[in-house]
Amino acid sequence: MVSQRLTSNGHTGETKRARLAETGFRFTNVSLSNWRNFAKAEVSLQQRVFIVGANASGKSNFLDAFRFLRDIVAIGGGFQEAVRRRRGVSSIRCYAARRYPDVEISVTVGSEEAGDSWKYEVAFTQDNNQRPEIKREKVTKNEVEIVSRPDEDDKRDRERLRQTYLEQVYANQRFRELADFFNSIRYYHIVPHLVREPERSVGKHDDPFGGDFLEQIAKTPDRIQKSRLLRIEQALRIAVPQLKQLKLERDQARGTPHLHAKYEHWRSKGAWQTEDQFSDGTLRLLGLLWAVMSGSGLLLLEEPELSLNPEVIRYIPQMLARVQRKFRTQIMLSTHSPELLNDTGIALDEILLLSPEREGTSVSLASSIRDANALLEGGATPADIVLPRTKPRSASQLGLFEG
């Protein structure tokens, strides 16, 4: 969602994302140890990242590593809160963790304009009272070490290891732009029935599942809001031929925002509907279009193809590419869709293949698949190459289920 609240630097979310866009920041590499499904994983990242894998292979958990970094620096968040939201270190730690049980996340961030390269590393565990504790925190810029913990102050007072320097305004001054970049990470997975609920906004803020989605649209500055809704209206006219007009208004009784869409039918003037009458596909596409126009930084999407017509799905990669050129947004999305991955404009090094194994899920680039380039040259699509490797071996046995 578009955040208008002030950050530690006094910038609104919209202003900050505009400023970060000028730097060309994006994640170029991630390394995970004992994080959820991943005992050990390291992979390079492109401007677009398509994550594929079998059910329960860890696609959501891979995206959650980036959400974790965002939760550390977000207002109302912090390291302790980020761990608590995930039900503690024991729930985060990979089941395959053995000799070295620390959970570790390491990311490299590149700035295309300045040519700078940042690296942030955090490793943590829990003490005997199951309280999260930092084991290592390290920040480097252009291979010059800026922060290395535990430092001497930490050794004298171990309570300091309950917090990262990343989340502390007084401690992150030398790498504030990195903290700001993490704070710009956005995650969307719109759940239509949450958007439709009358009490959806009560107690919700920046809900990635859509609980306050309409409230966030309503709080967007008027000029920006109208411009985005107009572009969304134009796109929806293609996907939903009967839709002719889209607008957002607050009801007079309670001040609750509602989307209104005018549909053409047998009545000469058509009919207006509110979001509680929209189809799941319309709401999901609307949410996707709003998300990709909501600023720069990293955008995380889970299965954006859900509820959408296959003919709409096949154009999602092209749409994302156009948006990325305009807003300089890095996008990572998980998908099971052959229609989406049939786009021959998707490079194999943009696809991450997650493969469940006995000692945790491995992550590899599709470009590492044997004969992948030859298959492409022979007319195969990215979907033809990667999706057969995500199918359960005995999926056909489901047809024998009798209940």
Secondary structure by P-SEA (a helix, b strand, c coil): ccccccccccccaaaaaaaaaaaccccccccccccccccccccccccbbbbbbcccccaaaaaaaaaaaaaaacccccaaaaaaaacccccccccccccccbbbbbbbbbbccccbbbbbbbbbbbcccccccccbbbbbccccccccccccccccccccccccccccccccccaaaaaaaaaabbbbbccccccccccccccccccccccaaaaaaaaccaaaaaaaaaaaaaaaaaacccccccbbbbbccccbbbbbbbbbccccbbbbbccccccaaaaaaaaaaaaaaccccbbbbccccccccaaaaaaaaaaaaaaaaacbbbbbbbbcccccccccccccccbbbbbbccccbbbbbcccccaaaaaaaaccccccccccccccccccccccccc
